[in-house]
Amino acid sequence: MDGSPATAGLPAAVGQWTRFLSHAEAKRLEPATFSSYLPILFSKHRLPPTLIAELLLRPKKGNQDSLDPRIPQYLEVLLKQKLVDTPSVLRALYKYSTLQSQAAPDGDATNTLSSGGALQKPKPVRWRNSYASEEVIFWRLAKTVSQGSGIKDGKDAIEVVKIVAKWMSLFADAAAVFSRDAYGAIHSLQAKDDMENSRGAFNVLAFNVVENQTVVSVLSRPESKEIRKQLSNSLEAFLPAIMQTPSEVTNRLDIFRSQTLASFEPVDKKDTAVSAINSYMDNLIGLENFQVPEIPIINSRAGMYIYLNAALVGRPLVDDYALFTYLHNRYQGDIQTTAVQLILASFDVLANAVFRNEGAKTGHLLKSYLVNKVPLILCSLAASSNLYSFNAELCITQALGQVDPNVFPTLSSMFDMPSTSASSSFQDSVRQDFCFACQLHGLLSPTAIENLLGDITYQSLPDEGRYVKDALVQACLDDIERAQKLIGELDNVNGNVGAAARAITEVIGSLCRNKETMSLKQLCIQLASKPLSLDILLLFDKPQKILHPLCELLDNWGGYDEEQGEYQPVYEEFGSILLLLLAFAFRYNITIADLGIRSADSFVGRLLSRSYLCRPLEELSDHEKSHMNGWIHGLFDSEAGGLGDELMASCPPQDFYLLMPTLFHHMVLALSTSYLTDEMLKGGLEYLVDVLLLPSLVPALLFLSNRLWAATEPHGQKAIIKILQLILIPNSISNEAAALLSSVLNIVAKPLEHALRSYQRQVPTSNEIEPLVRALKENLPVSRRTGGTDLNELEPWTSTHAAPANNAAGVATSGGLSAAIRHTVQNLVQWAQQPPLSGMPTTYTHRQILVALKMLGARYLLHILLEELKAYTESGNGGVAYDVITAIVCAPDVTNEAATLTAADGVVPDEAGELGGATQQQRRLTLRGALKAEAEDWKRLQKADLGMAETVVRLHRRVEAQMALPPPA
């Protein structure tokens, strides 16, 4: 045997490795240099992993105290080059560990005589203190196992389980010795602390081993009965020693021993009846009875930041009822903490918009929310503080103390800031505006203002004092010009905008009910021309309250029932009111289901659902055909006398607007086949680009956009371009019509620009597109606020390459949108754990979550979030991670949120957060709904992956707790 080829060179190889390792340690070789020598050495002197690990980790003649600090670094290199593996390292550590001496303190390494006088074999030499190095190595091996490279196959799994079981027994024996040596007669207290630190790292390693799927698979085999028994016995001895300091890892190891290992044991025939009873009882155990180790609840800075980002990323979703319910559930009625965190998160959201260069349009909404909405919320909190103490001044002071003065400076500090400081007009005065708005509502005293802002303050309270909504409503009904002035005041940031916005909403409702269409027309035109003002209105009222009266008026338009001499004013009033409705509907993607429209005969419902569809002539009724004929002659037949009262008297405005796509379809067809000359087209469009009929261009332009996108026939496409040129770039137009045209283009700019760019890609030589796109330049930024993602934002997310192992468990992530989501979660958790001193929040946009829901689906996105959450929990950072993931799941989804129906309206969501009702369209599965489905399937998850089952159920319970509705009054 000794002379066989396989072993003939072994002593020489051992000698070469011993000399190399001693030389590396003595010369303090850098790990990179050490790594470069290894392939050469191993190619000439091959050794098995067990021997290499032992040579590296055993005590040396000149050093038996502790491992050299270079040794763990060299071990890292050997692991990467696969010259040693997990079982070989654990065996070598075990053989020479100080624990061996501590567990058997009476033994030593000297030769002893037996009772018969024979010389016994000397005991192996141990390290005097190997705890620190063992701790480092245990952590490294734990990471390797969690990444899947530490246990490659079933053979590795068996070897690792065997040596881990031995380590458990060794730690248990050492703990027993330490407990008997209560006063440190044998061992120092420092040694005990070192041992416990080492054991803490080993606990994580043991946890990762028993959670490894290869290990679980091997242990489940019938032939692994003895290994299971050995591991179970070791765990039984080991767990009492670590139960004194309970943790998630400790609980999981106990569950693994009592449940997972026990489930692998075969059921004897005599136990079949018992097994059947157990299975029956298991089916009776509901989700609410599944015992999950608790993790302390942490309300981090990131949680509220995520929620507000989601609420303001599209149509504002800051309904008072939903917001107060969420705040109460999140902070459990602690109003002081609620106020501080709400103020801080509101500033964080605005700071995020600054650093993401979201632009002044988004900044206007966020600033108005902070200055005009948040003080009202604080007032409501103060009014509800009968059971809890609430000091508004203290809360505001605490919150502003954490707001970065470099981002939101005081007026006095602005003079000290360098001119190159990153700043923007909508952020400079935010701190002052907020403080004075709080003073206006009685939340701050003048003294507090001076303390918060310094001596230099050029602002003051509004001259008109604090607005009262009811007084404003009455003043507006008495004088419509007061309402018009109030609309202009929606741009203010003085704390009075909330009352102004609510007053405007009530005035619109009152005018609709009283059918005062002339006054209503003026307000609607003014609001439709200011899309940002629509955002402000929705900060204080839900869309239904604003739009329902408009829908009722338009659906039941009664102007033709009265005696009147002219019908043009009727068309103007109808079109202006409809324009405001369309501005809301298309800016925020509000559907007929959102509006609660039930009737199939609703004009508004038919227009919104068919605004871009033309109808074949055979589907038109005789009346509609007559209307079509009349409008074609009135617009394009110079001999017909143009548009007169007779035509408008015979065709109600509802019918005219519903016919617009069909009318433009025939216009394109006639122009492309030369039945309509350029002069005739120009003359007809001059009527449509006038105040009387301009709002009708909304459905017309939406139809043309859709037709240009889908058309393949060149003549038809050229006809559409010619029509668009005459509409978008008219030769002559009045100032009033130009303002109204701009309002129309605000509504259609996005889809129209997409269609033009699509045509440009088809016909790259065309010079006609760029002037049309330039005509839309001012309208594009205000065309949509739906929470949708632009292409320039989506491309970096979807093209993300595989991310490095920088998360809590050291797990590398796949590329694309999945990697972008993981990276976002990791940034949020990191920021929440260690908020930067500058106070700048981590960059975040909820648009990324919304686009992931659309592209990946709720179930796959939830799987990504759960993987991150489980990894953070296993690394000991579960508290903050649960708050971040819970906030993402609870966050409102503006792309999937009913615009009207809430619990406050008498419609209660089901347990998955879905709204029922005949008027509700089928909505996508939400993250909350997907999580509920996963949690209800906990028994299957428990058998496959206990850790994931606990993660799912724990997250589900937290989400439901934060989304719970208050009991009905």
N, C-alpha and C positions, 0 to 999 in steps of 0.2 A: 504494500500500500504506500509506504513512504517513498518508494522509488518510482511510483507511477508518473507518467508525464504530467498529469493534472496537478501533482503536488510537488514535483521535483524542484520547481522554481519558486515555491511559496516562501521559504525563509528569505531568499534573496529579495523577493518583492516586498516582503514585510520590512526588511532592513532598509531598502531604498525609500519606502514611504515614511518610515520612522525618521530617517535622516532629513528627508525633505520637510516634513512637518515641524521638526525641531528647528531646522534652519529658518523656515518661514516665521516661526514664532520668535526666534532670537533676533532676526534681522528686521522684524516688524514689517513684513511685506504688505503692501497695499492689496486689498481684495482683488483689484483689477490685475495686478501683476501675478498674484497667486492663481487667479483664474487662467491666465495665459499659459502657465506651466503645466496645469493639470492634464490637458489632452496628450501632451508629449509623455509625461510620466505614466499615465494609464495605458497608453499604447504599448509601452515597453514592459510595464510591470502591472499586470492586471490583478486586482484583488476584489473579492466580493464585498458588497456594501457593509455587511456586518463587521468585517475586519477593518475597513477604512474608518467606519464610525468609532470603533473601539480605540484605534490608534489615535484618533483625534481627541476623543473625550476622556481618555484615562489619565490618572495622575502621572506626573513625570518625576524622575528622580530628584530633580532640583526644585520641584514645586508640587506640593501636595495640599496646599492651603485652599486655593480656589482656581477656577478656570481663568486663563488669560482672557482679557476682554476681546482679543482678536479672534478667539476660537468661534464664538457665535457668527462672526462675519465670514470666517472660512467655511463654516458649516452651511451658511446661506449659499455660497458659491457651489459647494458640493451638491446641495439639493437641486440647484438650478441645472447643473450638468448631469444630474441623475446618477451620480456616483455613490450616493447614499440615498436611503429612502426612510419613510416614517417609521416602520418597525425596527430597522437597524439602529436608528438614532435613539429611539425610546429604550431599546434593550441596553445600549451602551450607557446611557444616562442612568438607567436603573441599576446597572451592575456597580457603578462607582459613586452612586449618590450618597450624600451625607446622611440621608434618611436611613440608610442601612445601619449606620452606626448609632443613630439616635434611637431607632426602634429596638436595637439590641446593645445597650450601652455597656454590658459586661464583657463584650468581645473586643479583641484588638487584632492587630495584624502581625503579631509576633508568633514564633514557633512555640508550641507548648508540648509538654509530655503527657501522654495518657497515663491512666492508672497503672498500666503494665510497663511503663517506661519507654514505650515506643514514641517516636517523634511524629506528631500529627502534621497534616498538610497545612501550611500557613493560610490564613484567611486573606482574601484579596484586599489590597490597599484601597481606602476610600478617600474621597475629598473631605477635608475638614469643614468646608462651607461652600457647597455648590448651589445653594438656593437661588442666588441672584441670577446665575447663568441659566439654571433650569427654568426660571420664570421667563426669561427672554426666549429660550428655545421652545418652551411650551406655547407661547403666543405665536411664534413663527409657524410651528406645526399646525396650530389651530387654524391659522389663516390658510395654509396649504390644503388642509382637509376641507375647509368650507368652499374653496375654489374648485375642488374636485380632483386636484392633481396629487393630493396626499395619499389617496387610496385608489389605486388604478384598477384593481380587479378583485375577484373573490379571494385569491390567495393572500393578497395584501390585507384584505378585510379580516381574515381569520387571524393573521399574525398580529395585526394592530389590536384587535379585540383581546387577544391573549395577554399581550404586554400591558395594555391599559388596565385590565383586571388585576394584574400583579401590582401595578402602581397604586390602584385603589386600596388594595390590602395593605400595602406598605404605608400609605398615608394614614390609614385607619390604625395600624399598629403604633405609628409614631404619635398620633394624637392621643392614644391611650396612655402612652408613656408620659407625655407632657401633662396630661390631666392628673396622673398620679403624683407627678413632681410639682405640686401646686405652688411650692415656695421657691422653686428655682434652685434646688439643691444640686441637681445634676446638670440642668440646662439653663442657660441665661434667658431672660425675657426677650432679648434681641433675637436669639435663635428661633424662639417661638414665632415672633413677628415675621421673620424671614421665611420660615416654613409656611406660614399662612398665606403670604404673598405668592409663594411658589404654587401652593395648592389652589389659590384663586385662578391662576393662569391654567393650571391643569384641569380645573372644573370646566372651563370653556372648551379646552381640547376634548375632554371626555364627552361633553355635550355635542360638539360637532361630529364626533365619531359615531355616537349612537343615533344621530339624526341623518347620517350619510345613507343614501339610498342603497348603495352597494352593500354596506354593512347590514342594513335591515333585511335586504334580500337574502344574504347569506345566512343570517340568524334564523330566518323563517323556515329554512330547509330542515327536514326531519333528521338528517345526519349531523346537524349542528347541536344536537341535544346537550352534549357534554359542555360545549363552549357556552351555551346559554346558561347552563347551571353554574359554571364557573363565574360568568359575568354577573349573574343574579346574586350569588353569594358575596361577591366582592362589593357590589352595590349595597347590599344589605348591611355590610360592615362599614362601608365608607359614608353612606348618607347621614347617619347620626352625627358624625364628626363635623359635617358642613351644615347641618340644619340649624346650628346655633346662629348662623348668619344667613338667614333665608334670602333667596334671590330668585329671579326668573329661571336661571340655569338650574338651581337646586330643585325647584318645583318640577321642572321638565325632566330631570334625571329620575326623580321619584315616580313621575307618571310613566316614564319609559320602563322602569322596573316592574311597577305594579300592573300596568295595562298592556303595553306593547309586548314585552317579553312573555307575559302570561298568555297573551293571545296566540303565541306561536306553539304553545304546548298542545299536542293532539288530545282530543276529547275521547275518553274511554267510552265503550258502549254502555257501561253501567251509568255513565254520567249524561247520557243522551237526553233523558227527561229533564235533568237539571239545566242542561244547555238550552233546551227548548224553552224552559221557563225564563231563563236569563234573556234569551233572544226576544221573547214576548215582552218582558219588562223593559228591555232596551227600546223597543218600538213605542212604548208608552211614555218614555222620557222625551219631553219636548225641548225645544230650543232654549226656553227660559230656565230649564233645570240643568243645562250643561255648565259644569263648573269650570271656570276659566280663571287662572291666576290674575289678580288685578295689577294694573300698573298705575301709579299715581297720576292724577289728572293735572296737566300743565296747560294753562291758558297763555300761550306764548304770544309775542308781538306779531308773529307771522300769521296766526289764525285769523284775526280780525282784518288784517291787511289783505289776505286772500279774499275774504268774503266781500269786502267793499270794492276791491278790484272787479270782482265778478258782477256786483250790483251796478257798477257804473261803466262797464265796458261797452255797452250798447244802449238800448233804451233804458233810462234810469229805473232801477227796481228797488227803490227805497221806500216802499209802501210802509207807513207807520206801523200797521198791525203786524206785518211779517217781521219787520226789523225789531220791534220791541219784544216780540215772542222769542226771536233768536237771541237777542241780548240777555233776556231774562234766563233762558235755558243755559246759555254759555257761562254766565257769571253768577248763576244761582241767586239772583236778587241783590248781589253786592253792588249797590248803585255807585259807590265811590270808585271802585275798580272799573265798572262799566264806563263811567264818564271819562276817566283818564285814558283807558285803552281806546275808546271811540275817537277821542280827539287826536291821540297820537297816530292811530291808523289812518285817519282822514288826512293828516299832514303827510304821512308816509306815501299815500296814494298819489297826492299831488307832486311830491318830490320825485316819485317814480316816473311820472309823466314828463317832468323836467329833464331827467337824465336819459329817458328813452327818446327825447325829442318828438313827443307826441304832437306838438304844435299848439298854437293858441286856441284852435277850435275846441280841442279836448280840454285844454287848460281852463277855458272859460267855464265849462260845465263843472269841473272838479273844484275850481275856486268858488263858484257860486254855491255848490253843495257844502263846502267847508264853512263859508262865511254866513250863508243865508239859511241853510238847513240844520247844521249841527247845533247852533244855539237853540233852535226850537226843540230839538230832541232833548237837549239838556234841560230845558224848561219843563218838558213832559216828565223827565226823570225826577226833577225836583218836586213836581206836583204829586208824584206817586211815592214819595219817600216818607209816608206816614209811619211805616214799620221800620225804616232804616234811616240812620243819620246820613245827611248829605250836605256837604259844604262845597258849593259850586266853585267858589273862589279858590279853595285849596286844590280842587281837582284840575282846574284850568292852569294854575301855577305849576303843579306837578307835571302835567302833560307838556306844557311849553318849555319846561326845563330840560326835557329830553328831545326837543325839536332842534335840529341842527341850525345854528344861527348863520352858518355860511350859505345855507340854501334859502332860509327864510329869515333875513336879517331884520333887526329893529331899525328904525329910521336913523337913530344916532350911530349905529354900527355901520350903516351903509356908507357913511362918509369916510370910514377907515378902510373899506374894502378896496383892493386894487381894481383898476379899471378893466383889467382882463378877466376878472372873476366871471365865471359862468353864471349867467342870470338871464331872466326874461321878464317882460313887462307884467305878466300875470302872476309872478311869484314874489316880486320885490316887496309889495306892501301887504302881503297876506297876513302876516302876524298882527300888524296894526289893525287891518280891516276886521279880523276875527275878534280881537279884543274889544274894539268899539261896538261890534255887533252884540257881543256878550253884555257889554255895559247897557246897550239899548234895551235889552231884555231883562235887566236887573240881575245879571249873573256876576258882574264885576262892579266894584266901586271905583270912583275916580282915583283913589289912592292906589288901588291895585293896578290900575292902568299905568300909573307913573312908575310903579315898581317893576312892572313887566316890560315896559317899552323904553324907560329912561326919560331923561328930562326933555328931549327934543321930540315933540309931537305936534304936527301941523294939522292933524285930523280932529274932527269933532263929531258929535252926534248929528244926525240929520236935522235940518231946520224944522221940518214938519213933525218931528217927534216920532214916536212908535205908531205905525199904522194899525188900525183895527179893521178887520176884514169887512164886517157888516156895514160900517160907516162908508168904506170904499165902495161897496156894492151899491148902496143907495145913491152915492154921489155920481157914479157912472150911469145908473139908470136915469138919473135926472139930467145928466149932460154927457152925451156920448163922447164928446171931446175929452172928458176926463178919463174915459176908458182908453182912448187912443194914447193919451199921455202916459197912462199907467203901463201900457205895453212897452213904451219906450224905456220905462224904468226897470224892466226885467233885466237889463244889462248891469244894473247897479250891484254893488257888493257892500251894502250898508246895514244888512239885517232886516230890512223892510220888504224884501222881495217875496218872502213867503206869503205874507198877507196880500200883496199885490197879485201874485199868481193865482191864489185861491179866489180872490175877488173877480179876476178876469174869467175864470172858469165858471163861476156862478152867473156872471153877467151874460156870458154866451148861452148858458142854459136857459136863463130867463128870456132872452131875446128869441130863442128858438121856440119856446113854449108859447110866447105871445105873438110869434110870426112877424116880428119887427125886422123884416129882411133887409130894409134899406140901411138901418144902423148896423145890422149884423154883417152886411157886405163889407163895410169899411173896416171892421175889426178883423174879419177873415183875410182880406187882402193884406193888411198890415202884418198879421202873424205869419201868413204863408211866405211873405218876403223875408222873414227872419227865422231860418231853421234853428238857429241856436236858441231862440226864445222858446221853441217847442220843447227843447231839452229842459229848460228851466221850469216850464209848466208841469212837466212830468216828475220833477223832483218833489212836487207837493200834492199832486192828484194823479189818480190812475187814468189810463187812456179811456176807460169806459165812461167815466164821469164827464170827460170833455167831449167825446165823440158820439156817445149815445144820443144826445139831443140833436146833433147834426144829422145823424142817420135817420132819426124819426122825421125830421123836417124834410129831408130830401126824398125819403120814401113816400111821404104823404104830402108832397108839394101841392098846395091848393091855389096857386096863383091864377089858375085858369077858370076857377069857379066864380070869379068876381068880374064885375063889369069894369072894363078898362079900355083905354083907347090905344095904348102902345104896348107892344110885347117885348121890345128890345130891353127895357129895364128888367123885365122878368128873367130874361136869359142872362143878363149881367149879374143879377143878384144870385141866381141859381149857380152860375159858373164860379162866382167868387167863393160861395160857401162850400161848394164841392171841392174847390182847389185846396182849401184848408184841410178837408178830410183826406184828400189824396196825399197831401204833404205829410200828414201823420202816418198814413198807411204805408207809403212806400219808403219813407225815411227809416221807419222802425220795423218794416216787414210785418205789419199787423194784418192778420187774416180775418176773413169773415167769421171764422170760429172764435177768434179772439174777441171780436166785436159782439159775439152772442147773437148773430143774425140767424133766426130760425126759418123765416119764410123763404120759400123758393121764388116768390114773386118780388122779393126786395130788390129795388133798383140798385142800391149800394152793393148788395151781395153779387148781383149779376155783373156789375161793372168791374168790381175788384177781381172776380174770378175769371172774367173773359176780356180783360182790358186790352189784350194783345192778339185776340183771335177774331178773324173775319168770318162771316157766315155765308155759306153759299146762297145764291138768290132763291133757290127752291125752298130753303128753310125760312125765308122771310114771309111774313103775312102780307096780305094785300095792303094793309095800312102802311106797313114798313116799306114795301116796294114803292108806294106812292110817296112816302117821305124821302126815300133815296132819290127818286126821280126829281122831286122838287128841289132838293139840295144840290144835286148835280147841275140842274139848269140855273138855279139861283147863283151858284158860285162861278160857273164857267161859260154860261150862255149870255153874252152881252146884250142880246136882243130880248132876254127875259126880264130885264129891268132890275137885276140884282136881287138882294135880299130885302124882302118887305115884311110887313106885319102879317100879311096873309099866310106866308109860308110858316112863320113862327107861331101863328095862332093855330094852324092845323097840326103842328108837330110839337108836342110837349118837349121840354128840354131833356127829360129822362131818355126819351126815344132818340133824340139827336145824339146824345153822348154814347148810347149803346151802338149806334150805327157808324161811329167814327172809324173803327178798324175796317169795316166793310167798304165804307166810302173811300178810304185811302188805298185799299186793295184795288178797287176799280180805277182809281186815279193812276196808280203805278202801271196797271195793265194798259190803260189808254195811252199813257205817255210812252211806254216801251213799244207800242205798236203804231205810234204816230197818229192816233185818233185825237190826241190832245196836244196842241202846239205849245211851244214854250211861252208864248204870249198869253194864251188862255190859262196856262198853269200859273203864271205869275199873277194874273188878275184874280184868279180864284183864291190863291194863298194870301193875297193882300187882305181879303175879308177875314181869314182865319188868324192872321197875325195882327188883329186889331182887338181892342179891349173887349168887344162884345163876345167874341167866340174863342179868345185865346186859351182859356182853361181846357177847351176840347182837344188841344194839341197834346195833352198828357196821354190819353189812350192812343191818339194817332201816332205819336213818336215812339211809344212802346211797341206798337204794331210794326212800325218801320224798322226798329232795332231788331226785333225778332225775325222779320222777313229778310233783312240784310244778312243776318247771321246764317240763316238756313238756305238762302237762295243760291242757286248754282248757275242760273241763266244770266249771262252778261248784260243783256239789254235791260232786264228787270233790275239788276243791281245798279246800273248807271242811272236808271230812272229814279231810284230811291235816293242816290247821291244828289241828283239835281234838285229833288224836292227838299232834301235836307239843307242844301245851300240856300235856298230861298227862305227857309224858316229860320235857320240859325244865324244867317248873315243877311238880314233884309236890307234892301237899298234905302228905304226910308221908313221910319217908325217914330211914333210920338213918345215922349218921355214916360207917359203913363203906361203905354203899351210895352215899352222896353222894360219897365220895372216888372210888369206882369209876366213878360216872356222870361225874364230871369228867374222868377218863381217857378215857372213851368220847367225850365231847364234844371233847376235844383233837383226836381223830382226825377227826371229821366236821364241825368248826366251819366251815371254809372253804367247802366245797360247800353246806352247809346255809344259811349266811348268804347266799351268792349266790342260792340258790333263793328264799329269803324276800324278798330285795330285788327279784328279778324279779317275784314275785307282787305286791309292794307297788306296783310300777310299773303292773301291770295293773289293780289295784284300789286306787287312791290313797286312797280313803275308809276303808279298813280300819284299825281301831285295834288289831288283834290282833297285828300284826307287830313293832312296836317292843318290847313286853315279851319276845318270843322272842329278838330280836336282843340285847337287854340281857342275857339269860340266857347268851348266848355270848360276852359281852364279854371275860371273863378267859381264854377258851379260844382266841380268834382269834389272838393274837400267837404262840402256840406250836403252831398247827395244822399249819403247813407250813414246810419249809425245803428248797425244791426249786430255788432259783435263778430262780424265776419272778418276773415283774414285776407289781406292782399297778397298777390303773388310774390312781391319782393320780400315779404315777411315769411311766407310759407317755404320758399326755396331753401333758405339756410337751415330750417328745421328738418326738412325731409332729406336734405343732402348731408346731414351730420354723419361723420364716420364713426366707427366703433369707439366708444369712450374708454379711457383707461380705468384701471381698478382704483377709483378714488372715492368709492362710497363706503358706507359703514362696514360692510363685510369684505371689502376688497374684491368685489366681483365686477369683472369687466362687463360692459353693456353692449348690446348690439347697436348697429347704427340706425340712421333714419330718425323718424319722428319718435320712436320708442326711446332712443338714446337722448333726444332732446327733452322728453318728459322726465326721464330719470335725472338728468342734469339739473333741471329746474327744481325738482323735489329736493335734491341734495343741497342746492344753493339755499333754498328756503329753510331747511333744517339747520344748516350751518349758521345762517344769519340769526335764526331764532335762538340758537344756543349761545352765540357770542355776538350780540349786536355790536357793530363797529362804533368806536368812540365818536366818529363824525356824525352818527345818527342816520346816515344814508341807507335806505333799505336796499335789499337786493332787487335787481331788476326783475319784473314779472309782468306778464300780461295774460289775462284769463282767456284771451283769444286762442292761445296755444292749446289749452284744455278743450275748448269748444271745437276746434278743428280736429283734434285727436278723437273726440267723440264721434264726429262725422266720418272720419277716414278709417279709424281703427274699430269703432264700435265701443259701447259701454263695457261689455264683458272683457274685451282685450285690454282696454285702458285700465280697468279695475285690476286685472291681473298684474300689470306693470306696477301700479301703486302698491298692491299687496306685497309683491316681492321686495320692493324698497322698504316697506314698513316692517316686514319680517326681519330683514337684514339689520335694520336699525335696532329693533327690539333685542335681537340676539347679541348686539354689540353693547347693550346697556343704555342706548339713547332713545328708548321707545317712547318716553313721555312726550318729548317735543315732536317726534315723528308722528305720533298719533294725532296730535293737535293739528299738524300741517295737513295730513291726509284727510282727517275729519272735516276740516274747513273746505278742502277741495270738493269732497263729496256733498257737503251741505250747501255749497255756494249756489246761488241762483243761476239758472241757465237761460239767458235771454233769448237764445235761439229755439228753446223748447218750452218756454214758459207761457202759460195762458196769460193774456194781457188783461183779462177782466175778472175772472172768477176766482175768489179766494174765500178762505173761511169767514172773513169779515162780511162777505156777501151771502153767506149761508151755504156755500159749497165747500165741503170738507174733503181734503185729499185723502186717498186711501193710505194704507200703511207703507206703500212704496213711494208715496209722494206724488201719485198720479191723480189727475182730476177726471172725474167721470162726468157724464151728462150728455144729452143728445146733441148739444151744440158743439161739443168738443171734437176736434179732429184727432185722428190717430197720431199720437206723438211718439217720438223715439224713446227707447228704453233709456232711463236715466242711470247715472252711477248709483244712486240710492236704490233704485229698483234692482239693478244687477247685484248689488251687495246683499240685498234682502234675499234674493234667490240663492246666492252662495251660502248665506248663513242658514237658510232652511235646509240646505243639503249638507249640514255639518257632520252627519254620521259617516257619509262617504268620505268626506275630507279627513275625518279623524282617523279612519283606517289607512288612508294613503299617506297623510302627512299631518301628524298631530299638531305640529307647530303652526302650520298654515290654518288649520281648523280653528285654533285658538285665536290667531290673528284676525280671521274673518269675523268670528263671533264677537270678539272684543270691540272691533271697529264698528260692527253693526249696532251694538248696544249704545256706543257713544254717539253715533250718527242719529239714532232714533231719539236719544235723550235730548240732543240739541235741536231736533226738528219737531219735538212733541208740541201739540197744540194745547193751549190752556183749556180747562174744562169750560163748558158753556155757562154763561152767567145765569 
